[in-house]
Amino acid sequence: MATTQPKPRIDGMMMPGRAPQGPVDLADVAVLLHPDDTIAIAKQPLLPRTVLRTADGEVRVGQMIPPGHKVALRDVPQGGEIRRYGQIIGFATQDIPAGAHVHSHNLAVGEGGLKLDYAFGAEYRPVELVPEAERRTFMGFRRKDGRVGTRNYVAVLASVNCSSSATRRVIDHFRDGSALAAFPNVDGVIGFPTKGGCGSHYGSSDLGVLQRTMAGIVDHPNVAAYVILSLGCEVNQPSDMIEATGLGQDGQPLVLTIQQDGGFQQTVEQGIEAVKRLLPIANQAKREPIPASELVVALQCGGSDGWSGVTANPALGKAADEIVRQGGTVVLGETSEVYGGEHLLTRRARSRDVGEKLVERIHWWERYTAMFGASIDNNPAPGNKLGGLTTIYEKSLGAIAKAGSTPLNQVVGYGERVTERGFVHMDTPGYDPVSVTGQVAGGCNVVVFTTGRGSCFGFKPAPSIKVATNSTLYASQEPDMDINAGKVLDGVSLDEVGQEIFEMVLAVASGEQSKSELAGVGDEEYNPWIIGAML
C-alpha cells in the first residue's frame, strides 16, 4: 500500500509547503506570550497570504516569516510601542501593518530609551524552603572550609601570559590517561593560562579584579590542589595576589618562578613534579551524599534565538526556583543582557540596597560603553538576529527568564565570592567565556547553558549542561546538547522541562559527565575580564 511521506518539521511543528487554503488558529502556528503583546512568534515558516485567526480577528501574513521571528498582530504606527512578554521591546521605525515581519528593518530601541519603574522590593516574596530533612542530595566532595565540589581537579595557574606556555606544557604531560590511572578520584589536571597579568597599572582596582578572579578559579571547591607558575617580573606578582586575596590560608601555595628556578624547561619539569606530589593528596577526596543546598549554579545563555525566552530560559528559571527552594544558590550574570529588563529584578530585590546596587551597575555599563564610542544596546549579535531577536530589550527580557521568580538576595562584582544563598546577580559582560569565568571564580560548581544557535561550550573546573531551545537544533547537534527544551513547543510544560534540568544538575553534580565533558570541551574557555587600560 502506498504511503505518504511526512512533511519536514521545524522546531517540532509541521512545515507547510504552501499557504493554507483557509484561516488557521494562531496557536497552531505561532506563540502569543502575553495578551498585551503586539507580536507573536512564528513556530514554523509563515507564508504570504496565510490568514491567522486571533482573538481580535483575522490577520493576513504579508511576507514569509521564518520560525522564531515576529509577526505583527495589529497595525503599529511609526514610533509606536512593540511589546513581547507584555513588556516594551522597542519602537516601530516605520508604520507596521498587521501581518508584517517585525525585525531590525522596522524595530529599534528608540532615541529616548525606556522609562522604567524600579519599584524596589515591591514584588519581594520570601521563599518557602524545603525542610532540611526532605532535601534532595547529590554525591559531592566536601572540602575543609565547608564548601562542596562537584569535580576533583588538580590545577596549574599562570600568573601572567609569559608563564602560560610553561603551564600548558605541564598539563600536557598529564593528558595521557595512564598518568592518572593510579588516582581514580581525580578528574584530571587542568591549566589556566592567561593573556593578561602584565601591562596594567600596578595597584589598580582593575588588577585587583584580575587577582580576585585568578584566586577564585583555583581556590575553588572543584579544585583539590594547585600550583602557580610565574615569570618573575610581571605586574601581577603572585605574592601580591596571595596577600590581597587570602590565598594560602590552609598553607602557602607553591609558586614556581621561571626567572628564579632555572628558566623555562626546568620550571616545566619542576611543575610536573609538583603536580605529581599533589595528585595523591587530591585522590584522598571521596564523594559523599550532600544536600542540594550546596549547589551553586551559574545561569548562562549564548547563541540565543527567538525561542530562548520561550522554552529553554524559562524552563531553566523553573529549575533555578527549585534549586533555591532546596536551599541552594543560582547566579545570573551578563549585566549587559539584563539592560532594559532590570526593573523585573529590582522589584524582587530583598532590600532597596540590593536593588540599587544592580541599577548602579547598569549605569556603570552605560558609562563604560560610552567611553569607547559604543552603547550598551549595541546587541544582539548577528547570530541572535538571524534567530529572530531584534533589540537588547527583547534579548534581556528573555535572558532574565533564567533567573526564575525568587527574590534577588545579593549583587556581587565580577569574580567576587558569592556569600548569600538563593538568587544572586553577578556583574559580568555578556560574552560567554568571560561571564562564566567570573561566575565560576565566584564559587559556582555547576553551569547550565542555554543556546538556540548551537553554542559549543564547556568550562573546567565546573561541568556545563547545555539546553537546546528548539528541537531542530537538538536533532542536528545532539552530541553537544544535554536537554531539548524545544519540547515545550510540542506541548510539554515548562515545569516538566524545568524538573528535567534540575534532575540533570543533580546527576552531573554527582559525577555523571555532561555532553561537553564527554567531548573534551572546556579547556579553552577560561577568560578573565580585562577591564582597564593596557599600558
C-alpha positions, 0 to 999 in steps of 0.5 A: 500500500502506498504511503505518504511521506511526512512533511519536514518539521521545524522546531517540532511543528509541521512545515507547510509547503504552501499557504493554507487554503483557509484561516488557521488558529494562531496557536497552531502556528505561532506563540502569543506570550502575553495578551498585551503583546503586539507580536507573536512568534512564528513556530514554523515558516509563515507564508504570504497570504496565510490568514491567522485567526486571533482573538481580535480577528483575522490577520493576513501574513504579508511576507514569509516569516521564518520560525522564531521571528515576529509577526505583527498582530495589529497595525503599529504606527511609526514610533509606536510601542512593540511589546513581547512578554507584555513588556516594551521591546522597542519602537516601530521605525516605520508604520507596521501593518498587521501581518508584517515581519517585525525585525531590525528593518522596522524595530529599534530601541528608540532615541529616548530609551525606556522609562522604567519603574524600579519599584524596589522590593515591591514584588519581594516574596520570601521563599518557602524552603524545603525542610532540611530533612526532605532535601534532595542530595547529590554525591559531592566532595566536601572540602575543609572550609565547608564548601562542596565540589562537584569535580576533583581537579588538580590545577596549574595557574599562570600568573601572567601570559609569559608563564602560560606556555610553561603551564600548558606544557605541564598539563600536557604531560598529564593528558595521557590517561595512564598518568592518572590511572593510579588516582581514580578520584581525580578528574584530571589536571587542568591549566589556566593560562592567561593573556593578561597579568602584565601591562596594567597599572600596578595597584589598580582596582582593575588588577585587583579584579584580575587577582580576585578572579585568578584566586577564585578559579583555583581556590575553588571547591572543584579544585583539590590542589594547585600550583602557580607558575610565574615569570618573575617580573610581571605586574601581577606578582603572585605574592601580591595576589596571595596577600590581597586575596587570602590565598594560602590560608590552609598553607602557602601555595607553591609558586614556581618562578621561571626567572628564579628556578632555572628558566623555562624547561626546568620550571616545566619539569619542576611543575610536573613534579609538583603536580605529581606530589599533589595528585595523591593528596587530591585522590584522598577526596571521596564523594559523599551524599550532600544536600542540594543546598550546596549547589551553586549554579551559574545561569548562562545563555549564548547563541540565543534565538527567538525561542530562548525566552520561550522554552529553554530560559524559562524552563531553566528559571523553573529549575533555578526556583527549585534549586533555591527552594532546596536551599541552594544558590543560582547566579545570573550574570551578563549585566549587559543582557539584563539592560532594559529588563532590570526593573523585573529584578529590582522589584524582587530585590530583598532590600532597596540596597540590593536593588540599587546596587544592580541599577548602579551597575547598569549605569556603570555599563552605560558609562563604560560603553560610552567611553569607547564610542559604543552603547550598551544596546549595541546587541544582539549579535548577528547570530541572535538576529538571524534567530529572530531577536531584534533589540537588547530589550527583547534579548534581556527580557528573555535572558532574565527568564533564567533567573526564575521568580525568587527574590534577588538576595545579593549583587556581587562584582565580577569574580567576587565570592558569592556569600548569600544563598538563593538568587544572586546577580553577578556583574559580568559582560555578556560574552560567554567565556568571560561571564562564566569565568567570573561566575565560576571564580565566584564559587559556582560548581555547576553551569547550565547553558542555554543556546538556540544557535548551537553554542559549543561550550564547556568550562573546567573546573565546573561541568556545563549542561547545555539546553537546546531551545528548539528541537531542530537544533537538538536533532542536528547537534545532539552530541553537544546538547544535554536537554531539548527544551524545544519540547515545550513547543510540542506541548510539554510544560515548562515545569516538566522541562524545568524538573528535567534540568534540575534532575540533570544538575543533580546527576552531573553534580554527582559525577555523571559527565555532561555532553561537553565533558564527554567531548573534551570541551572546556579547556579553552574557555577560561577568560578573565575580564580585562577591564582597564587600560593596557599600558 
